Amino acid sequence: MKKYILIPIILSLLLFASCNSADEITLPETEITTEAETIEETLPVEPGVTIAGNDISNYSIVHDGTKAASNLASDLKLLIYNTCGCRLTVKKHTAAESEFEILVGKTNRTESVEVRSTYSRPNVYYDVKVVGAKLVIMGEGRTTLEKLTPELNALIESGAMAAVELADSPISGNIIANADKYSMSERAEGTDLRVFHWNFAAPYLDPNVTTPPVVYTDNVTRGEDMADMILQFLPDIITTNEFYASHNGNTTFFDAVMSQLGEYYVCLESPYDKDKPEAGADAIKGKTINSNIIYRKDIGLEVISSAWRYSTQKTNTSTSNPKGYIYYHGSHTAVFSYQGTKFILSTAHYADSLKSNQWAREQLAAVADAQAAFSSPLPVILTGDHYTSYNQSSPDSGYKYIASAGYKDAQQTADFIANKVGIHGTFHKIGERQTNRISEDFVWYTDGIKALCFKVLANKISDDASDHYPVMADLALN
């Protein structure tokens, strides 16, 4: 005999819950006080509200611990109570498993893993389906939940939820805008490596940081949203600026990002670093390096060596610091092997426009140190926030120095350039879409590499999360 799920009410609740984005409402997981709780708890359970034939009052709501999933779970608890009079327990997936559960997000339950494992990029797909006795709501991050909302609405209005077989997936879809080979959702034909660069902006809740406030309420939400965006494109290598493991004691932002980038690893330091930190990659006399290379291990990328370098050059003087200060925003350089081909990748944050030529020289010096270990030159990928170094007429132009060393700017030379220089910049005011500002963020490359596609990624998340738009390039290793 076929089993059926009769949940028109529960799915209408999900629709309502998913309309509340993570940065608009945060409800506690434990007790939720509502007007409904002030009346006697004698409301009857709505007859016929079942999941796989089981009364909904037997269920608990389990979420993966992210802000988007926990907020949806809290909203769902409140709505079920107001509709049915039954108070479901909300818990993280680290709690003990029970037979009857509504699973929200990327939980560790077998049923969630089963649904998630059918997709190569789970962060662009969503599903609502029954697996065994459990209802699985598979949607990772706020982006997919927002895309899920109208599909839920259409399905409910059509009346198709009257009865759904367990094997069916009544709601399923993705957030890919289009599928042509230059959409950047899908890789350009012939791509070996997808390189993604983003100046994240230092943790804005830190009182010692002057970065303008962003529209998110906390660094956890901001970090999770940024990681969610990255995972939608699933790059092979991520390079970052203003991304600290600990910035003046603030670890929440870094942890929020890295907790979601589960398949990615930060490169480790290596012996060729002449200015190696005293006690680990993040310990330079209380400072932290903000340029990091993060990569996927599961695609065949192997790190041969990597190292952080930091500048000892003094920058501008001030009344409070007449001798000038040392600028610690250095570079991170790594030697990789991919399917037998070795290449060097380096990222750096120049920041001070008056010294952009100096920072460019130091970044290329770090590359030269890496090259010294090999008998013949390796191809190089260079990324970073090179500040106003794009002004080629300036005598201090870092751009001019890098170009004179034989590097090619992917934003000018890729086979397909989605955002032309002068039309689409990378620097903007936080919270606003400003695509006509200057380009400060680059992907450079040398002979032995071909740029197939380049794009500046401007969307709601990147508008709000940082004052820089991320850039991404699909590259082929010749």
C-alpha positions in Angstrom: 0.0 0.0 0.0 1.3 3.5 -0.9 2.0 5.9 2.0 1.0 9.5 1.6 1.9 12.8 3.3 -1.0 15.1 4.0 0.6 18.4 4.9 -1.1 21.3 3.2 -1.0 23.3 6.5 2.5 22.5 7.4 3.8 23.6 4.0 1.8 26.8 4.1 3.6 27.4 7.4 6.9 26.8 5.8 6.0 29.3 3.1 5.3 31.9 5.7 8.4 31.1 7.7 10.7 31.2 4.7 9.5 34.7 3.9 11.2 36.0 7.0 14.9 36.4 6.1 17.6 35.8 8.7 18.5 39.4 9.0 15.0 40.6 9.7 14.0 38.4 12.6 15.8 36.2 15.2 13.7 34.2 17.6 15.2 32.1 20.4 15.3 28.4 20.1 14.0 27.7 23.6 10.9 29.5 24.8 8.9 31.7 22.4 6.3 34.0 24.2 3.2 34.7 22.2 -0.4 35.7 22.9 -1.4 32.2 22.2 0.6 31.0 25.2 -1.4 33.1 27.6 -4.5 31.1 27.0 -5.2 27.6 28.4 -3.3 25.0 26.4 -6.4 23.0 25.4 -6.4 23.7 21.7 -7.1 20.5 19.8 -4.5 19.3 17.4 -5.7 20.0 13.9 -7.0 16.7 12.5 -5.3 15.4 9.4 -2.0 17.3 9.9 0.4 14.5 9.4 3.8 13.7 8.1 4.1 10.3 6.5 0.9 9.3 8.4 2.3 10.4 11.8 0.6 13.1 13.8 2.6 16.3 13.7 2.5 16.7 17.5 5.0 13.8 17.7 7.7 15.8 15.8 10.6 18.0 16.7 12.2 20.6 14.5 16.0 20.1 13.9 18.2 22.7 12.2 21.9 22.8 11.2 22.9 25.7 13.5 23.2 28.4 10.9 21.3 31.7 11.4 19.0 31.1 8.3 18.0 27.6 9.4 17.6 28.4 13.1 15.4 31.4 12.4 13.2 29.4 10.0 12.9 26.7 12.7 11.9 29.2 15.4 9.3 30.7 13.1 8.0 27.3 12.2 7.6 26.4 15.9 5.6 29.5 16.6 3.4 29.0 13.5 2.7 25.4 14.3 1.7 26.3 17.8 -0.7 29.1 16.7 -2.3 26.8 14.1 -2.4 23.4 15.8 -1.9 24.2 19.5 1.0 21.8 19.7 4.4 23.0 20.9 7.2 21.3 19.0 10.8 21.2 20.4 13.4 23.0 18.4 17.0 21.7 18.6 20.3 21.7 16.8 21.4 18.7 14.9 24.1 18.0 17.6 21.2 16.9 19.9 20.2 13.2 20.1 18.2 12.0 17.1 14.6 10.9 17.4 12.2 9.0 15.1 10.0 11.9 14.1 11.8 15.1 13.0 11.4 18.0 10.6 14.9 18.7 9.3 15.8 22.2 8.3 19.0 23.0 6.3 22.3 21.0 6.2 21.7 18.8 9.1 23.8 15.7 10.0 20.8 13.4 9.8 21.0 10.6 7.3 17.9 11.8 5.5 19.3 15.3 5.0 22.6 13.8 3.8 20.8 11.6 1.4 19.0 14.5 -0.2 22.1 16.8 -0.2 24.4 14.2 -1.7 22.4 14.1 -5.0 23.7 17.6 -5.9 27.2 18.6 -6.9 26.6 22.1 -5.6 24.0 21.9 -2.7 24.0 25.7 -2.1 22.2 26.3 -5.4 19.5 23.6 -5.0 16.5 23.2 -2.7 14.1 20.4 -1.9 11.1 19.7 0.3 10.4 16.0 0.5 9.7 13.1 2.9 12.3 10.5 3.6 11.0 7.7 5.8 9.2 9.3 8.7 11.0 12.6 8.4 10.3 15.8 6.5 13.5 17.2 4.9 13.7 20.9 4.0 16.9 21.0 2.1 17.9 24.6 1.4 21.3 26.0 2.4 21.5 29.7 3.1 19.1 32.7 2.7 19.4 32.8 -1.1 17.8 29.4 -1.7 15.1 30.0 0.9 14.1 33.2 -0.9 14.0 31.4 -4.2 11.9 28.6 -2.6 9.2 31.0 -1.5 7.3 31.7 -4.8 7.5 28.0 -5.7 5.9 27.0 -2.5 3.2 29.6 -3.1 2.5 28.4 -6.6 2.3 24.8 -5.5 -0.1 25.5 -2.6 -2.4 27.7 -4.8 -2.6 24.9 -7.4 -3.9 22.5 -4.8 -1.3 19.9 -5.7 -0.4 19.3 -2.1 -3.6 17.4 -1.3 -1.6 14.2 -1.4 2.0 13.5 -2.3 3.7 10.2 -2.5 6.7 9.6 -0.3 8.9 9.1 -3.4 8.0 12.4 -4.9 9.6 15.8 -4.3 6.7 18.3 -4.4 9.1 21.3 -4.3 12.5 21.2 -6.0 14.6 23.7 -7.9 17.7 25.8 -8.1 18.9 29.4 -8.0 20.9 29.3 -11.2 19.9 32.3 -13.3 20.8 30.8 -16.7 22.8 27.9 -17.9 24.9 29.2 -20.8 28.6 28.5 -20.6 29.5 32.1 -19.8 26.9 32.6 -17.0 29.7 32.0 -14.4 27.2 29.7 -12.6 28.4 27.1 -15.0 32.1 27.0 -15.9 33.4 28.1 -19.3 34.3 25.2 -21.5 37.9 24.1 -21.0 38.2 25.5 -17.5 40.8 23.9 -15.3 40.7 26.3 -12.3 38.0 28.7 -11.1 39.7 31.5 -9.0 37.6 33.7 -6.8 38.9 36.8 -5.0 37.2 39.0 -2.4 38.2 41.7 0.0 35.8 40.7 2.8 36.2 43.9 4.9 37.5 43.6 8.5 35.0 42.7 11.2 32.9 45.8 11.6 31.7 45.2 15.1 35.3 45.6 16.3 35.6 49.1 17.9 39.2 49.4 16.6 38.1 49.1 13.0 36.8 52.1 11.0 35.1 50.0 8.3 31.6 51.5 7.7 28.8 49.5 9.4 27.0 47.1 7.0 23.3 46.2 7.0 23.7 42.9 8.7 23.1 42.7 12.4 26.1 40.6 13.3 29.2 39.0 11.9 27.8 35.4 12.0 25.0 36.3 9.7 27.3 38.3 7.5 29.9 35.5 7.3 27.3 32.8 6.6 25.8 34.8 3.8 29.2 35.5 2.2 30.1 31.8 2.4 26.8 30.9 0.9 27.5 33.1 -2.1 30.9 31.6 -2.6 29.5 28.1 -2.5 27.0 28.9 -5.2 29.9 29.3 -7.6 32.1 26.6 -6.0 35.5 28.0 -6.9 38.6 25.9 -6.7 40.7 28.6 -5.1 39.5 31.5 -3.0 41.8 34.4 -2.2 40.9 36.9 0.4 41.9 40.3 1.9 40.8 41.8 5.2 39.9 38.3 6.4 41.5 37.6 9.8 41.5 34.4 11.9 41.5 36.8 14.8 41.2 40.5 14.5 41.8 42.2 17.9 40.3 39.2 19.5 37.3 39.0 17.2 37.1 35.5 15.7 33.3 35.2 15.0 33.4 36.4 11.4 36.3 34.2 10.3 34.7 31.2 12.1 31.3 31.9 10.5 32.8 31.8 7.0 35.1 28.8 7.5 32.4 26.7 9.3 30.4 26.8 6.0 33.3 26.3 3.7 33.7 22.8 5.0 35.5 21.4 1.9 38.1 24.2 1.8 41.4 24.6 3.6 43.7 27.5 4.3 47.2 27.0 3.0 50.0 26.5 5.5 53.3 28.4 5.8 56.5 27.0 4.4 60.3 27.3 4.8 60.9 29.8 1.9 59.2 32.7 3.8 62.0 35.1 4.8 59.8 36.9 7.3 58.2 33.9 8.8 56.0 34.6 11.9 57.4 33.7 15.2 54.6 31.4 16.4 52.4 30.4 13.5 50.8 32.0 10.5 48.7 34.5 12.4 51.2 35.5 15.1 53.2 38.6 14.0 53.7 40.4 17.3 49.9 40.7 17.9 49.1 41.4 14.3 47.3 39.1 11.9 47.8 38.6 8.1 44.7 39.5 6.2 45.6 37.9 2.8 44.8 34.2 2.7 44.7 31.5 0.0 41.9 28.9 0.6 41.5 25.9 -1.7 39.5 22.7 -2.3 41.3 19.4 -1.6 38.8 17.2 -3.3 39.5 18.2 -6.9 43.1 17.2 -7.1 44.8 20.4 -6.0 48.0 19.7 -4.0 49.9 22.4 -2.1 53.7 22.0 -2.5 54.5 25.0 -0.3 53.0 28.2 0.8 54.0 31.3 2.9 52.9 34.6 4.2 55.1 37.7 3.7 54.6 41.0 5.4 56.0 44.4 4.6 58.6 46.1 6.7 58.2 49.4 4.8 57.0 52.4 6.7 54.0 54.3 5.4 52.7 57.8 6.1 53.7 59.6 9.3 51.3 61.4 11.6 51.4 63.7 14.6 50.7 60.7 16.9 53.2 58.6 15.0 55.9 60.9 13.5 58.2 58.0 12.6 55.6 56.3 10.5 54.1 52.8 11.1 54.8 49.4 9.6 52.0 48.2 7.4 51.3 44.5 8.1 49.0 43.8 5.2 51.3 41.4 3.4 51.0 38.7 0.8 50.2 35.0 0.8 52.0 32.9 -1.9 51.6 29.2 -2.7 53.0 26.7 -5.1 50.3 24.3 -6.3 50.2 21.1 -8.4 47.1 20.3 -10.4 47.0 17.1 -12.3 50.7 17.2 -12.7 51.0 20.9 -13.7 52.7 23.2 -11.2 51.8 26.9 -10.8 52.2 29.7 -8.4 49.4 31.7 -6.9 49.9 34.9 -4.8 47.4 37.3 -3.2 48.1 40.6 -1.5 46.4 43.7 -0.1 48.2 47.0 -1.1 45.8 49.4 0.6 48.1 52.5 0.7 47.9 54.1 -2.8 51.0 56.1 -2.2 52.9 52.8 -1.8 51.2 50.7 -4.4 54.3 50.5 -6.5 56.2 49.3 -3.4 53.6 46.7 -2.5 53.6 45.4 -6.1 57.4 45.0 -5.9 57.1 43.1 -2.6 54.4 40.8 -3.9 56.4 39.9 -7.0 59.5 39.4 -4.8 57.5 36.8 -2.9 56.7 35.1 -6.2 60.3 35.2 -7.1 61.2 33.5 -3.9 58.8 30.7 -4.7 60.1 30.5 -8.3 63.7 30.0 -6.9 62.9 26.5 -5.9 62.4 25.4 -9.5 64.8 25.1 -12.4 62.4 26.8 -14.9 59.7 29.5 -14.3 56.2 28.3 -13.3 53.1 30.1 -14.6 51.7 32.5 -12.0 48.2 33.7 -11.0 48.2 37.0 -9.1 45.2 38.3 -7.2 44.4 41.0 -4.7 43.0 44.4 -3.7 45.6 46.6 -5.3 43.8 49.7 -4.2 44.1 52.7 -6.6 47.0 51.1 -8.4 44.8 51.0 -11.5 45.8 54.6 -12.2 48.5 53.8 -14.8 49.5 57.4 -15.2 50.7 57.6 -11.6 54.4 57.2 -11.0 53.6 55.0 -8.1 51.2 52.8 -10.1 51.4 49.2 -8.9 49.3 48.3 -11.9 51.9 49.6 -14.3 54.7 47.7 -12.5 52.8 44.4 -12.6 51.9 44.9 -16.2 55.6 45.7 -17.1 56.6 42.3 -15.5 54.6 40.5 -18.1 51.3 39.9 -16.3 48.0 40.0 -18.1 44.8 41.5 -16.5 42.0 39.0 -16.8 39.4 41.9 -16.7 40.9 43.1 -20.0 42.1 40.0 -21.7 39.8 37.1 -21.0 37.9 35.5 -23.9 34.7 36.6 -22.4 34.5 39.7 -20.1 31.2 40.1 -18.4 32.0 43.5 -16.9 34.3 45.8 -18.9 36.8 48.0 -17.2 35.3 51.5 -17.0 31.8 50.1 -17.0 31.9 47.9 -13.9 34.2 48.6 -11.0 34.9 46.6 -7.9 34.9 49.3 -5.1 31.6 50.6 -3.8 29.7 52.0 -0.8 28.5 49.3 1.5 24.8 48.8 1.1 24.6 50.3 -2.3 25.0 49.0 -5.9 27.7 51.1 -7.4 29.2 49.5 -10.4 30.8 52.5 -12.0 33.4 53.0 -9.3 37.1 52.1 -9.8 38.4 48.6 -10.2 40.7 47.7 -7.2 40.5 43.9 -7.3 42.3 41.8 -9.9 43.1 38.4 -11.3 46.4 38.6 -13.2 48.1 35.7 -15.0 51.3 34.9 -17.0 52.1 32.7 -20.0 51.1 29.1 -19.4 47.6 30.2 -18.3 44.6 31.3 -20.4 41.7 33.4 -19.1 38.5 32.1 -20.4 35.9 34.2 -18.5 36.0 37.0 -16.0 33.2 38.6 -14.0 32.6 41.1 -11.2 30.0 39.5 -8.9 27.5 42.2 -7.8 24.4 41.1 -6.1 22.5 41.8 -2.9 24.9 39.9 -0.6 28.0 41.5 -2.1 26.3 45.0 -2.0 25.8 44.7 1.7 28.6 42.5 3.1 31.7 44.5 1.9 32.9 47.6 0.2 34.4 45.4 -2.5 32.7 43.2 -5.1 34.3 39.8 -5.5 35.9 38.9 -8.9 36.1 35.5 -10.5 37.9 34.0 -13.4 37.7 30.7 -15.2 41.3 29.7 -16.2 42.8 27.0 -18.4 46.3 25.7 -17.7 48.1 25.5 -21.1 
